[in-house]
Amino acid sequence: MLQDVQGWLKSITDFGVTLIVAAIVIDIIFPGFTGVTANIGVIVTKFSEAGLAGFIALLLFAIFWQNKSAGAKA
C-alpha cells in the first residue's frame, strides 16, 4: 500500500514538473503569458541576495534533485 501511495505521489510530482516546463516554454514563446519565467527570476534573485548562504542552499537543492533523479532511474 505504501508503494502505491509513493507511486501516486511520484506521478503527481512528475506531472507538476511537466506542467512547469510547459509553462516555461509557453512563456518563452509568448512573453508574459504565464509569468513563470518572471517568478523564476524572482527566486534566483532571492538566492543571489542571500550571498554565500543562498548559493549553498541552491547547491544543496541541486544535489538533492540530482540524487532523486538518479534514484528514480535505478
PDB file of N, H, CA, C and O in Angstrom:
ATOM      1  N   MET A   1       0.821  -1.188   0.000  1.00  0.00           N
ATOM      2  CA  MET A   1       0.000   0.000   0.000  1.00  0.00           C
ATOM      3  C   MET A   1       0.873   1.263   0.000  1.00  0.00           C
ATOM      4  O   MET A   1       0.572   2.237  -0.691  1.00  0.00           O
ATOM      5  N   LEU A   2       1.940   1.233   0.772  1.00  0.00           N
ATOM      6  H   LEU A   2       2.184   0.442   1.333  1.00  0.00           H
ATOM      7  CA  LEU A   2       2.836   2.391   0.821  1.00  0.00           C
ATOM      8  C   LEU A   2       3.477   2.638  -0.538  1.00  0.00           C
ATOM      9  O   LEU A   2       3.684   3.785  -0.932  1.00  0.00           O
ATOM     10  N   GLN A   3       3.791   1.566  -1.251  1.00  0.00           N
ATOM     11  H   GLN A   3       3.624   0.634  -0.931  1.00  0.00           H
ATOM     12  CA  GLN A   3       4.380   1.725  -2.581  1.00  0.00           C
ATOM     13  C   GLN A   3       3.363   2.309  -3.559  1.00  0.00           C
ATOM     14  O   GLN A   3       3.737   3.038  -4.477  1.00  0.00           O
ATOM     15  N   ASP A   4       2.083   1.995  -3.369  1.00  0.00           N
ATOM     16  H   ASP A   4       1.780   1.403  -2.623  1.00  0.00           H
ATOM     17  CA  ASP A   4       1.039   2.592  -4.209  1.00  0.00           C
ATOM     18  C   ASP A   4       0.986   4.103  -4.004  1.00  0.00           C
ATOM     19  O   ASP A   4       0.909   4.869  -4.965  1.00  0.00           O
ATOM     20  N   VAL A   5       1.028   4.518  -2.742  1.00  0.00           N
ATOM     21  H   VAL A   5       1.091   3.895  -1.962  1.00  0.00           H
ATOM     22  CA  VAL A   5       0.996   5.939  -2.423  1.00  0.00           C
ATOM     23  C   VAL A   5       2.244   6.626  -2.976  1.00  0.00           C
ATOM     24  O   VAL A   5       2.153   7.718  -3.537  1.00  0.00           O
ATOM     25  N   GLN A   6       3.397   5.999  -2.821  1.00  0.00           N
ATOM     26  H   GLN A   6       3.471   5.112  -2.365  1.00  0.00           H
ATOM     27  CA  GLN A   6       4.629   6.560  -3.361  1.00  0.00           C
ATOM     28  C   GLN A   6       4.549   6.679  -4.881  1.00  0.00           C
ATOM     29  O   GLN A   6       5.019   7.663  -5.451  1.00  0.00           O
ATOM     30  N   GLY A   7       3.966   5.701  -5.529  1.00  0.00           N
ATOM     31  H   GLY A   7       3.584   4.901  -5.066  1.00  0.00           H
ATOM     32  CA  GLY A   7       3.801   5.742  -6.978  1.00  0.00           C
ATOM     33  C   GLY A   7       2.886   6.881  -7.406  1.00  0.00           C
ATOM     34  O   GLY A   7       3.159   7.562  -8.394  1.00  0.00           O
ATOM     35  N   TRP A   8       1.795   7.091  -6.660  1.00  0.00           N
ATOM     36  H   TRP A   8       1.573   6.537  -5.858  1.00  0.00           H
ATOM     37  CA  TRP A   8       0.878   8.193  -6.972  1.00  0.00           C
ATOM     38  C   TRP A   8       1.574   9.538  -6.788  1.00  0.00           C
ATOM     39  O   TRP A   8       1.466  10.432  -7.627  1.00  0.00           O
ATOM     40  N   LEU A   9       2.293   9.661  -5.669  1.00  0.00           N
ATOM     41  H   LEU A   9       2.381   8.935  -4.987  1.00  0.00           H
ATOM     42  CA  LEU A   9       2.986  10.927  -5.410  1.00  0.00           C
ATOM     43  C   LEU A   9       4.040  11.211  -6.471  1.00  0.00           C
ATOM     44  O   LEU A   9       4.214  12.356  -6.889  1.00  0.00           O
ATOM     45  N   LYS A  10       4.744  10.168  -6.906  1.00  0.00           N
ATOM     46  H   LYS A  10       4.603   9.238  -6.566  1.00  0.00           H
ATOM     47  CA  LYS A  10       5.743  10.344  -7.964  1.00  0.00           C
ATOM     48  C   LYS A  10       5.065  10.765  -9.257  1.00  0.00           C
ATOM     49  O   LYS A  10       5.570  11.637  -9.965  1.00  0.00           O
ATOM     50  N   SER A  11       3.937  10.164  -9.571  1.00  0.00           N
ATOM     51  H   SER A  11       3.527   9.456  -8.996  1.00  0.00           H
ATOM     52  CA  SER A  11       3.197  10.534 -10.789  1.00  0.00           C
ATOM     53  C   SER A  11       2.712  11.976 -10.717  1.00  0.00           C
ATOM     54  O   SER A  11       2.806  12.710 -11.701  1.00  0.00           O
ATOM     55  N   ILE A  12       2.197  12.384  -9.570  1.00  0.00           N
ATOM     56  H   ILE A  12       2.120  11.787  -8.771  1.00  0.00           H
ATOM     57  CA  ILE A  12       1.725  13.761  -9.401  1.00  0.00           C
ATOM     58  C   ILE A  12       2.883  14.742  -9.514  1.00  0.00           C
ATOM     59  O   ILE A  12       2.754  15.787 -10.152  1.00  0.00           O
ATOM     60  N   THR A  13       4.017  14.409  -8.896  1.00  0.00           N
ATOM     61  H   THR A  13       4.122  13.560  -8.378  1.00  0.00           H
ATOM     62  CA  THR A  13       5.197  15.274  -8.962  1.00  0.00           C
ATOM     63  C   THR A  13       5.712  15.385 -10.392  1.00  0.00           C
ATOM     64  O   THR A  13       6.027  16.480 -10.857  1.00  0.00           O
ATOM     65  N   ASP A  14       5.797  14.268 -11.083  1.00  0.00           N
ATOM     66  H   ASP A  14       5.541  13.378 -10.705  1.00  0.00           H
ATOM     67  CA  ASP A  14       6.250  14.292 -12.480  1.00  0.00           C
ATOM     68  C   ASP A  14       5.311  15.121 -13.352  1.00  0.00           C
ATOM     69  O   ASP A  14       5.759  15.858 -14.230  1.00  0.00           O
ATOM     70  N   PHE A  15       4.011  14.998 -13.105  1.00  0.00           N
ATOM     71  H   PHE A  15       3.647  14.400 -12.392  1.00  0.00           H
ATOM     72  CA  PHE A  15       3.034  15.789 -13.852  1.00  0.00           C
ATOM     73  C   PHE A  15       3.215  17.281 -13.578  1.00  0.00           C
ATOM     74  O   PHE A  15       3.135  18.103 -14.490  1.00  0.00           O
ATOM     75  N   GLY A  16       3.463  17.623 -12.302  1.00  0.00           N
ATOM     76  H   GLY A  16       3.529  16.955 -11.561  1.00  0.00           H
ATOM     77  CA  GLY A  16       3.691  19.019 -11.939  1.00  0.00           C
ATOM     78  C   GLY A  16       4.923  19.596 -12.613  1.00  0.00           C
ATOM     79  O   GLY A  16       4.898  20.727 -13.097  1.00  0.00           O
ATOM     80  N   VAL A  17       6.003  18.820 -12.645  1.00  0.00           N
ATOM     81  H   VAL A  17       6.023  17.901 -12.251  1.00  0.00           H
ATOM     82  CA  VAL A  17       7.226  19.268 -13.315  1.00  0.00           C
ATOM     83  C   VAL A  17       6.969  19.453 -14.807  1.00  0.00           C
ATOM     84  O   VAL A  17       7.461  20.407 -15.409  1.00  0.00           O
ATOM     85  N   THR A  18       6.204  18.551 -15.399  1.00  0.00           N
ATOM     86  H   THR A  18       5.804  17.776 -14.910  1.00  0.00           H
ATOM     87  CA  THR A  18       5.865  18.671 -16.816  1.00  0.00           C
ATOM     88  C   THR A  18       5.059  19.942 -17.077  1.00  0.00           C
ATOM     89  O   THR A  18       5.290  20.629 -18.072  1.00  0.00           O
ATOM     90  N   LEU A  19       4.115  20.256 -16.191  1.00  0.00           N
ATOM     91  H   LEU A  19       3.927  19.698 -15.383  1.00  0.00           H
ATOM     92  CA  LEU A  19       3.339  21.487 -16.341  1.00  0.00           C
ATOM     93  C   LEU A  19       4.222  22.729 -16.232  1.00  0.00           C
ATOM     94  O   LEU A  19       4.043  23.691 -16.979  1.00  0.00           O
ATOM     95  N   ILE A  20       5.167  22.706 -15.307  1.00  0.00           N
ATOM     96  H   ILE A  20       5.312  21.925 -14.699  1.00  0.00           H
ATOM     97  CA  ILE A  20       6.071  23.847 -15.139  1.00  0.00           C
ATOM     98  C   ILE A  20       6.922  24.040 -16.383  1.00  0.00           C
ATOM     99  O   ILE A  20       7.090  25.165 -16.853  1.00  0.00           O
ATOM    100  N   VAL A  21       7.460  22.952 -16.919  1.00  0.00           N
ATOM    101  H   VAL A  21       7.323  22.038 -16.537  1.00  0.00           H
ATOM    102  CA  VAL A  21       8.269  23.041 -18.138  1.00  0.00           C
ATOM    103  C   VAL A  21       7.425  23.556 -19.301  1.00  0.00           C
ATOM    104  O   VAL A  21       7.885  24.390 -20.081  1.00  0.00           O
ATOM    105  N   ALA A  22       6.200  23.067 -19.419  1.00  0.00           N
ATOM    106  H   ALA A  22       5.827  22.389 -18.785  1.00  0.00           H
ATOM    107  CA  ALA A  22       5.316  23.538 -20.487  1.00  0.00           C
ATOM    108  C   ALA A  22       5.013  25.028 -20.323  1.00  0.00           C
ATOM    109  O   ALA A  22       4.975  25.765 -21.308  1.00  0.00           O
ATOM    110  N   ALA A  23       4.798  25.471 -19.086  1.00  0.00           N
ATOM    111  H   ALA A  23       4.829  24.872 -18.286  1.00  0.00           H
ATOM    112  CA  ALA A  23       4.532  26.890 -18.837  1.00  0.00           C
ATOM    113  C   ALA A  23       5.744  27.749 -19.181  1.00  0.00           C
ATOM    114  O   ALA A  23       5.590  28.863 -19.681  1.00  0.00           O
ATOM    115  N   ILE A  24       6.947  27.242 -18.919  1.00  0.00           N
ATOM    116  H   ILE A  24       7.072  26.337 -18.513  1.00  0.00           H
ATOM    117  CA  ILE A  24       8.165  27.974 -19.274  1.00  0.00           C
ATOM    118  C   ILE A  24       8.272  28.110 -20.784  1.00  0.00           C
ATOM    119  O   ILE A  24       8.583  29.187 -21.293  1.00  0.00           O
ATOM    120  N   VAL A  25       8.017  27.022 -21.502  1.00  0.00           N
ATOM    121  H   VAL A  25       7.764  26.147 -21.088  1.00  0.00           H
ATOM    122  CA  VAL A  25       8.084  27.069 -22.970  1.00  0.00           C
ATOM    123  C   VAL A  25       7.041  28.047 -23.515  1.00  0.00           C
ATOM    124  O   VAL A  25       7.339  28.840 -24.409  1.00  0.00           O
ATOM    125  N   ILE A  26       5.828  27.990 -22.980  1.00  0.00           N
ATOM    126  H   ILE A  26       5.586  27.346 -22.254  1.00  0.00           H
ATOM    127  CA  ILE A  26       4.773  28.917 -23.422  1.00  0.00           C
ATOM    128  C   ILE A  26       5.180  30.355 -23.128  1.00  0.00           C
ATOM    129  O   ILE A  26       4.953  31.247 -23.946  1.00  0.00           O
ATOM    130  N   ASP A  27       5.786  30.584 -21.948  1.00  0.00           N
ATOM    131  H   ASP A  27       5.970  29.859 -21.284  1.00  0.00           H
ATOM    132  CA  ASP A  27       6.200  31.935 -21.568  1.00  0.00           C
ATOM    133  C   ASP A  27       7.341  32.439 -22.438  1.00  0.00           C
ATOM    134  O   ASP A  27       7.457  33.644 -22.663  1.00  0.00           O
ATOM    135  N   ILE A  28       8.181  31.546 -22.929  1.00  0.00           N
ATOM    136  H   ILE A  28       8.087  30.567 -22.747  1.00  0.00           H
ATOM    137  CA  ILE A  28       9.262  31.959 -23.832  1.00  0.00           C
ATOM    138  C   ILE A  28       8.684  32.313 -25.204  1.00  0.00           C
ATOM    139  O   ILE A  28       9.090  33.298 -25.820  1.00  0.00           O
ATOM    140  N   ILE A  29       7.741  31.510 -25.671  1.00  0.00           N
ATOM    141  H   ILE A  29       7.411  30.709 -25.170  1.00  0.00           H
ATOM    142  CA  ILE A  29       7.135  31.769 -26.986  1.00  0.00           C
ATOM    143  C   ILE A  29       6.233  33.008 -26.937  1.00  0.00           C
ATOM    144  O   ILE A  29       6.274  33.845 -27.838  1.00  0.00           O
ATOM    145  N   PHE A  30       5.420  33.120 -25.882  1.00  0.00           N
ATOM    146  H   PHE A  30       5.386  32.440 -25.149  1.00  0.00           H
ATOM    147  CA  PHE A  30       4.510  34.256 -25.697  1.00  0.00           C
ATOM    148  C   PHE A  30       4.879  34.943 -24.386  1.00  0.00           C
ATOM    149  O   PHE A  30       4.312  34.619 -23.342  1.00  0.00           O
ATOM    150  N   PRO A  31       5.823  35.889 -24.422  1.00  0.00           N
ATOM    151  CA  PRO A  31       6.313  36.518 -23.175  1.00  0.00           C
ATOM    152  C   PRO A  31       5.189  37.118 -22.328  1.00  0.00           C
ATOM    153  O   PRO A  31       4.295  37.799 -22.830  1.00  0.00           O
ATOM    154  N   GLY A  32       5.267  36.840 -21.037  1.00  0.00           N
ATOM    155  H   GLY A  32       5.993  36.286 -20.629  1.00  0.00           H
ATOM    156  CA  GLY A  32       4.303  37.387 -20.095  1.00  0.00           C
ATOM    157  C   GLY A  32       2.982  36.654 -20.026  1.00  0.00           C
ATOM    158  O   GLY A  32       2.095  37.072 -19.281  1.00  0.00           O
ATOM    159  N   PHE A  33       2.819  35.580 -20.771  1.00  0.00           N
ATOM    160  H   PHE A  33       3.540  35.241 -21.376  1.00  0.00           H
ATOM    161  CA  PHE A  33       1.543  34.872 -20.812  1.00  0.00           C
ATOM    162  C   PHE A  33       1.264  34.139 -19.503  1.00  0.00           C
ATOM    163  O   PHE A  33       0.156  34.219 -18.974  1.00  0.00           O
ATOM    164  N   THR A  34       2.266  33.421 -18.973  1.00  0.00           N
ATOM    165  H   THR A  34       3.167  33.356 -19.403  1.00  0.00           H
ATOM    166  CA  THR A  34       2.065  32.682 -17.734  1.00  0.00           C
ATOM    167  C   THR A  34       2.762  33.316 -16.541  1.00  0.00           C
ATOM    168  O   THR A  34       2.340  33.103 -15.405  1.00  0.00           O
ATOM    169  N   GLY A  35       3.813  34.086 -16.767  1.00  0.00           N
ATOM    170  H   GLY A  35       4.156  34.259 -17.690  1.00  0.00           H
ATOM    171  CA  GLY A  35       4.544  34.715 -15.673  1.00  0.00           C
ATOM    172  C   GLY A  35       5.505  33.779 -14.960  1.00  0.00           C
ATOM    173  O   GLY A  35       6.100  34.166 -13.954  1.00  0.00           O
ATOM    174  N   VAL A  36       5.672  32.566 -15.452  1.00  0.00           N
ATOM    175  H   VAL A  36       5.189  32.252 -16.269  1.00  0.00           H
ATOM    176  CA  VAL A  36       6.542  31.598 -14.790  1.00  0.00           C
ATOM    177  C   VAL A  36       8.004  32.052 -14.837  1.00  0.00           C
ATOM    178  O   VAL A  36       8.719  31.948 -13.840  1.00  0.00           O
ATOM    179  N   THR A  37       8.442  32.549 -15.980  1.00  0.00           N
ATOM    180  H   THR A  37       7.862  32.633 -16.789  1.00  0.00           H
ATOM    181  CA  THR A  37       9.848  32.967 -16.073  1.00  0.00           C
ATOM    182  C   THR A  37      10.121  34.151 -15.159  1.00  0.00           C
ATOM    183  O   THR A  37      11.217  34.256 -14.608  1.00  0.00           O
ATOM    184  N   ALA A  38       9.160  35.037 -14.984  1.00  0.00           N
ATOM    185  H   ALA A  38       8.269  34.951 -15.431  1.00  0.00           H
ATOM    186  CA  ALA A  38       9.338  36.161 -14.046  1.00  0.00           C
ATOM    187  C   ALA A  38       9.471  35.644 -12.618  1.00  0.00           C
ATOM    188  O   ALA A  38      10.291  36.146 -11.849  1.00  0.00           O
ATOM    189  N   ASN A  39       8.669  34.643 -12.259  1.00  0.00           N
ATOM    190  H   ASN A  39       8.003  34.235 -12.884  1.00  0.00           H
ATOM    191  CA  ASN A  39       8.747  34.073 -10.917  1.00  0.00           C
ATOM    192  C   ASN A  39      10.061  33.340 -10.696  1.00  0.00           C
ATOM    193  O   ASN A  39      10.620  33.389  -9.601  1.00  0.00           O
ATOM    194  N   ILE A  40      10.555  32.668 -11.715  1.00  0.00           N
ATOM    195  H   ILE A  40      10.100  32.628 -12.605  1.00  0.00           H
ATOM    196  CA  ILE A  40      11.860  32.010 -11.601  1.00  0.00           C
ATOM    197  C   ILE A  40      12.942  33.065 -11.400  1.00  0.00           C
ATOM    198  O   ILE A  40      13.873  32.872 -10.618  1.00  0.00           O
ATOM    199  N   GLY A  41      12.813  34.177 -12.111  1.00  0.00           N
ATOM    200  H   GLY A  41      12.057  34.334 -12.747  1.00  0.00           H
ATOM    201  CA  GLY A  41      13.759  35.281 -11.934  1.00  0.00           C
ATOM    202  C   GLY A  41      13.748  35.814 -10.512  1.00  0.00           C
ATOM    203  O   GLY A  41      14.803  36.136  -9.966  1.00  0.00           O
ATOM    204  N   VAL A  42      12.574  35.914  -9.906  1.00  0.00           N
ATOM    205  H   VAL A  42      11.717  35.653 -10.349  1.00  0.00           H
ATOM    206  CA  VAL A  42      12.453  36.377  -8.518  1.00  0.00           C
ATOM    207  C   VAL A  42      13.144  35.394  -7.571  1.00  0.00           C
ATOM    208  O   VAL A  42      13.851  35.803  -6.650  1.00  0.00           O
ATOM    209  N   ILE A  43      12.939  34.113  -7.800  1.00  0.00           N
ATOM    210  H   ILE A  43      12.365  33.781  -8.549  1.00  0.00           H
ATOM    211  CA  ILE A  43      13.573  33.093  -6.947  1.00  0.00           C
ATOM    212  C   ILE A  43      15.093  33.167  -7.058  1.00  0.00           C
ATOM    213  O   ILE A  43      15.794  33.125  -6.047  1.00  0.00           O
ATOM    214  N   VAL A  44      15.602  33.277  -8.277  1.00  0.00           N
ATOM    215  H   VAL A  44      15.033  33.312  -9.098  1.00  0.00           H
ATOM    216  CA  VAL A  44      17.049  33.370  -8.471  1.00  0.00           C
ATOM    217  C   VAL A  44      17.591  34.633  -7.814  1.00  0.00           C
ATOM    218  O   VAL A  44      18.668  34.603  -7.218  1.00  0.00           O
ATOM    219  N   THR A  45      16.865  35.736  -7.915  1.00  0.00           N
ATOM    220  H   THR A  45      15.991  35.760  -8.399  1.00  0.00           H
ATOM    221  CA  THR A  45      17.290  36.983  -7.269  1.00  0.00           C
ATOM    222  C   THR A  45      17.349  36.816  -5.761  1.00  0.00           C
ATOM    223  O   THR A  45      18.285  37.302  -5.126  1.00  0.00           O
ATOM    224  N   LYS A  46      16.378  36.147  -5.178  1.00  0.00           N
ATOM    225  H   LYS A  46      15.617  35.753  -5.694  1.00  0.00           H
ATOM    226  CA  LYS A  46      16.375  35.910  -3.724  1.00  0.00           C
ATOM    227  C   LYS A  46      17.601  35.097  -3.308  1.00  0.00           C
ATOM    228  O   LYS A  46      18.235  35.398  -2.296  1.00  0.00           O
ATOM    229  N   PHE A  47      17.931  34.067  -4.091  1.00  0.00           N
ATOM    230  H   PHE A  47      17.416  33.823  -4.912  1.00  0.00           H
ATOM    231  CA  PHE A  47      19.115  33.273  -3.777  1.00  0.00           C
ATOM    232  C   PHE A  47      20.379  34.113  -3.910  1.00  0.00           C
ATOM    233  O   PHE A  47      21.284  33.991  -3.084  1.00  0.00           O
ATOM    234  N   SER A  48      20.459  34.959  -4.926  1.00  0.00           N
ATOM    235  H   SER A  48      19.724  35.058  -5.597  1.00  0.00           H
ATOM    236  CA  SER A  48      21.669  35.755  -5.125  1.00  0.00           C
ATOM    237  C   SER A  48      21.800  36.846  -4.068  1.00  0.00           C
ATOM    238  O   SER A  48      22.920  37.219  -3.718  1.00  0.00           O
ATOM    239  N   GLU A  49      20.684  37.371  -3.547  1.00  0.00           N
ATOM    240  H   GLU A  49      19.774  37.068  -3.831  1.00  0.00           H
ATOM    241  CA  GLU A  49      20.730  38.367  -2.488  1.00  0.00           C
ATOM    242  C   GLU A  49      21.215  37.769  -1.173  1.00  0.00           C
ATOM    243  O   GLU A  49      21.758  38.479  -0.327  1.00  0.00           O
ATOM    244  N   ALA A  50      21.021  36.482  -1.003  1.00  0.00           N
ATOM    245  H   ALA A  50      20.580  35.905  -1.691  1.00  0.00           H
ATOM    246  CA  ALA A  50      21.426  35.826   0.237  1.00  0.00           C
ATOM    247  C   ALA A  50      22.926  35.549   0.282  1.00  0.00           C
ATOM    248  O   ALA A  50      23.442  35.088   1.300  1.00  0.00           O
ATOM    249  N   GLY A  51      23.621  35.826  -0.811  1.00  0.00           N
ATOM    250  H   GLY A  51      23.201  36.200  -1.638  1.00  0.00           H
ATOM    251  CA  GLY A  51      25.072  35.650  -0.832  1.00  0.00           C
ATOM    252  C   GLY A  51      25.478  34.190  -0.780  1.00  0.00           C
ATOM    253  O   GLY A  51      24.891  33.344  -1.456  1.00  0.00           O
ATOM    254  N   LEU A  52      26.486  33.904   0.027  1.00  0.00           N
ATOM    255  H   LEU A  52      26.963  34.592   0.576  1.00  0.00           H
ATOM    256  CA  LEU A  52      27.039  32.555   0.115  1.00  0.00           C
ATOM    257  C   LEU A  52      26.004  31.565   0.653  1.00  0.00           C
ATOM    258  O   LEU A  52      25.936  30.426   0.190  1.00  0.00           O
ATOM    259  N   ALA A  53      25.204  31.992   1.620  1.00  0.00           N
ATOM    260  H   ALA A  53      25.259  32.917   1.995  1.00  0.00           H
ATOM    261  CA  ALA A  53      24.188  31.089   2.175  1.00  0.00           C
ATOM    262  C   ALA A  53      23.171  30.703   1.101  1.00  0.00           C
ATOM    263  O   ALA A  53      22.742  29.551   1.042  1.00  0.00           O
ATOM    264  N   GLY A  54      22.791  31.639   0.269  1.00  0.00           N
ATOM    265  H   GLY A  54      23.140  32.575   0.317  1.00  0.00           H
ATOM    266  CA  GLY A  54      21.866  31.339  -0.821  1.00  0.00           C
ATOM    267  C   GLY A  54      22.475  30.407  -1.839  1.00  0.00           C
ATOM    268  O   GLY A  54      21.807  29.511  -2.354  1.00  0.00           O
ATOM    269  N   PHE A  55      23.759  30.621  -2.130  1.00  0.00           N
ATOM    270  H   PHE A  55      24.302  31.349  -1.711  1.00  0.00           H
ATOM    271  CA  PHE A  55      24.455  29.743  -3.068  1.00  0.00           C
ATOM    272  C   PHE A  55      24.533  28.323  -2.523  1.00  0.00           C
ATOM    273  O   PHE A  55      24.322  27.360  -3.261  1.00  0.00           O
ATOM    274  N   ILE A  56      24.833  28.190  -1.244  1.00  0.00           N
ATOM    275  H   ILE A  56      25.005  28.972  -0.645  1.00  0.00           H
ATOM    276  CA  ILE A  56      24.916  26.860  -0.627  1.00  0.00           C
ATOM    277  C   ILE A  56      23.539  26.193  -0.640  1.00  0.00           C
ATOM    278  O   ILE A  56      23.436  24.999  -0.923  1.00  0.00           O
ATOM    279  N   ALA A  57      22.480  26.951  -0.336  1.00  0.00           N
ATOM    280  H   ALA A  57      22.564  27.920  -0.106  1.00  0.00           H
ATOM    281  CA  ALA A  57      21.128  26.387  -0.365  1.00  0.00           C
ATOM    282  C   ALA A  57      20.762  25.930  -1.767  1.00  0.00           C
ATOM    283  O   ALA A  57      20.187  24.855  -1.942  1.00  0.00           O
ATOM    284  N   LEU A  58      21.093  26.740  -2.770  1.00  0.00           N
ATOM    285  H   LEU A  58      21.560  27.613  -2.629  1.00  0.00           H
ATOM    286  CA  LEU A  58      20.814  26.373  -4.156  1.00  0.00           C
ATOM    287  C   LEU A  58      21.617  25.132  -4.562  1.00  0.00           C
ATOM    288  O   LEU A  58      21.097  24.256  -5.252  1.00  0.00           O
ATOM    289  N   LEU A  59      22.859  25.059  -4.143  1.00  0.00           N
ATOM    290  H   LEU A  59      23.282  25.771  -3.582  1.00  0.00           H
ATOM    291  CA  LEU A  59      23.710  23.906  -4.436  1.00  0.00           C
ATOM    292  C   LEU A  59      23.153  22.639  -3.783  1.00  0.00           C
ATOM    293  O   LEU A  59      23.111  21.584  -4.417  1.00  0.00           O
ATOM    294  N   LEU A  60      22.729  22.736  -2.536  1.00  0.00           N
ATOM    295  H   LEU A  60      22.763  23.593  -2.021  1.00  0.00           H
ATOM    296  CA  LEU A  60      22.146  21.575  -1.851  1.00  0.00           C
ATOM    297  C   LEU A  60      20.863  21.121  -2.535  1.00  0.00           C
ATOM    298  O   LEU A  60      20.619  19.922  -2.672  1.00  0.00           O
ATOM    299  N   PHE A  61      20.044  22.075  -2.963  1.00  0.00           N
ATOM    300  H   PHE A  61      20.241  23.048  -2.852  1.00  0.00           H
ATOM    301  CA  PHE A  61      18.819  21.721  -3.682  1.00  0.00           C
ATOM    302  C   PHE A  61      19.152  20.993  -4.983  1.00  0.00           C
ATOM    303  O   PHE A  61      18.514  19.995  -5.319  1.00  0.00           O
ATOM    304  N   ALA A  62      20.153  21.494  -5.717  1.00  0.00           N
ATOM    305  H   ALA A  62      20.671  22.304  -5.444  1.00  0.00           H
ATOM    306  CA  ALA A  62      20.549  20.860  -6.980  1.00  0.00           C
ATOM    307  C   ALA A  62      21.073  19.446  -6.741  1.00  0.00           C
ATOM    308  O   ALA A  62      20.763  18.533  -7.505  1.00  0.00           O
ATOM    309  N   ILE A  63      21.857  19.263  -5.696  1.00  0.00           N
ATOM    310  H   ILE A  63      22.109  20.005  -5.074  1.00  0.00           H
ATOM    311  CA  ILE A  63      22.386  17.930  -5.377  1.00  0.00           C
ATOM    312  C   ILE A  63      21.243  16.988  -5.000  1.00  0.00           C
ATOM    313  O   ILE A  63      21.203  15.840  -5.442  1.00  0.00           O
ATOM    314  N   PHE A  64      20.316  17.482  -4.181  1.00  0.00           N
ATOM    315  H   PHE A  64      20.348  18.415  -3.822  1.00  0.00           H
ATOM    316  CA  PHE A  64      19.167  16.670  -3.783  1.00  0.00           C
ATOM    317  C   PHE A  64      18.344  16.269  -5.001  1.00  0.00           C
ATOM    318  O   PHE A  64      17.940  15.114  -5.134  1.00  0.00           O
ATOM    319  N   TRP A  65      18.098  17.229  -5.887  1.00  0.00           N
ATOM    320  H   TRP A  65      18.426  18.168  -5.778  1.00  0.00           H
ATOM    321  CA  TRP A  65      17.293  16.949  -7.079  1.00  0.00           C
ATOM    322  C   TRP A  65      17.995  15.942  -7.985  1.00  0.00           C
ATOM    323  O   TRP A  65      17.350  15.058  -8.550  1.00  0.00           O
ATOM    324  N   GLN A  66      19.318  16.074  -8.125  1.00  0.00           N
ATOM    325  H   GLN A  66      19.841  16.792  -7.666  1.00  0.00           H
ATOM    326  CA  GLN A  66      20.082  15.165  -8.973  1.00  0.00           C
ATOM    327  C   GLN A  66      20.055  13.748  -8.388  1.00  0.00           C
ATOM    328  O   GLN A  66      19.911  12.775  -9.128  1.00  0.00           O
ATOM    329  N   ASN A  67      20.193  13.633  -7.076  1.00  0.00           N
ATOM    330  H   ASN A  67      20.311  14.424  -6.475  1.00  0.00           H
ATOM    331  CA  ASN A  67      20.149  12.321  -6.436  1.00  0.00           C
ATOM    332  C   ASN A  67      18.765  11.701  -6.563  1.00  0.00           C
ATOM    333  O   ASN A  67      18.649  10.487  -6.732  1.00  0.00           O
ATOM    334  N   LYS A  68      17.716  12.510  -6.484  1.00  0.00           N
ATOM    335  H   LYS A  68      17.810  13.496  -6.347  1.00  0.00           H
ATOM    336  CA  LYS A  68      16.359  11.999  -6.650  1.00  0.00           C
ATOM    337  C   LYS A  68      16.170  11.467  -8.070  1.00  0.00           C
ATOM    338  O   LYS A  68      15.568  10.412  -8.272  1.00  0.00           O
ATOM    339  N   SER A  69      16.687  12.205  -9.046  1.00  0.00           N
ATOM    340  H   SER A  69      17.176  13.062  -8.882  1.00  0.00           H
ATOM    341  CA  SER A  69      16.552  11.784 -10.429  1.00  0.00           C
ATOM    342  C   SER A  69      17.358  10.521 -10.698  1.00  0.00           C
ATOM    343  O   SER A  69      16.900   9.636 -11.420  1.00  0.00           O
ATOM    344  N   ALA A  70      18.556  10.430 -10.124  1.00  0.00           N
ATOM    345  H   ALA A  70      18.928  11.149  -9.537  1.00  0.00           H
ATOM    346  CA  ALA A  70      19.386   9.253 -10.323  1.00  0.00           C
ATOM    347  C   ALA A  70      18.753   8.033  -9.638  1.00  0.00           C
ATOM    348  O   ALA A  70      18.840   6.923 -10.161  1.00  0.00           O
ATOM    349  N   GLY A  71      18.127   8.226  -8.494  1.00  0.00           N
ATOM    350  H   GLY A  71      18.056   9.128  -8.070  1.00  0.00           H
ATOM    351  CA  GLY A  71      17.468   7.134  -7.787  1.00  0.00           C
ATOM    352  C   GLY A  71      16.253   6.618  -8.544  1.00  0.00           C
ATOM    353  O   GLY A  71      15.937   5.431  -8.479  1.00  0.00           O
ATOM    354  N   ALA A  72      15.578   7.497  -9.254  1.00  0.00           N
ATOM    355  H   ALA A  72      15.835   8.462  -9.307  1.00  0.00           H
ATOM    356  CA  ALA A  72      14.386   7.096  -9.999  1.00  0.00           C
ATOM    357  C   ALA A  72      14.757   6.233 -11.197  1.00  0.00           C
ATOM    358  O   ALA A  72      13.969   5.384 -11.612  1.00  0.00           O
ATOM    359  N   LYS A  73      15.960   6.440 -11.764  1.00  0.00           N
ATOM    360  H   LYS A  73      16.601   7.130 -11.427  1.00  0.00           H
ATOM    361  CA  LYS A  73      16.387   5.679 -12.932  1.00  0.00           C
ATOM    362  C   LYS A  73      16.886   4.294 -12.565  1.00  0.00           C
ATOM    363  O   LYS A  73      16.889   3.380 -13.390  1.00  0.00           O
ATOM    364  N   ALA A  74      17.313   4.148 -11.300  1.00  0.00           N
ATOM    365  H   ALA A  74      17.311   4.890 -10.630  1.00  0.00           H
ATOM    366  CA  ALA A  74      17.875   2.857 -10.873  1.00  0.00           C
ATOM    367  C   ALA A  74      16.807   1.826 -10.631  1.00  0.00           C
ATOM    368  O   ALA A  74      17.115   0.692 -10.267  1.00  0.00           O
TER     369      ALA A  74
END
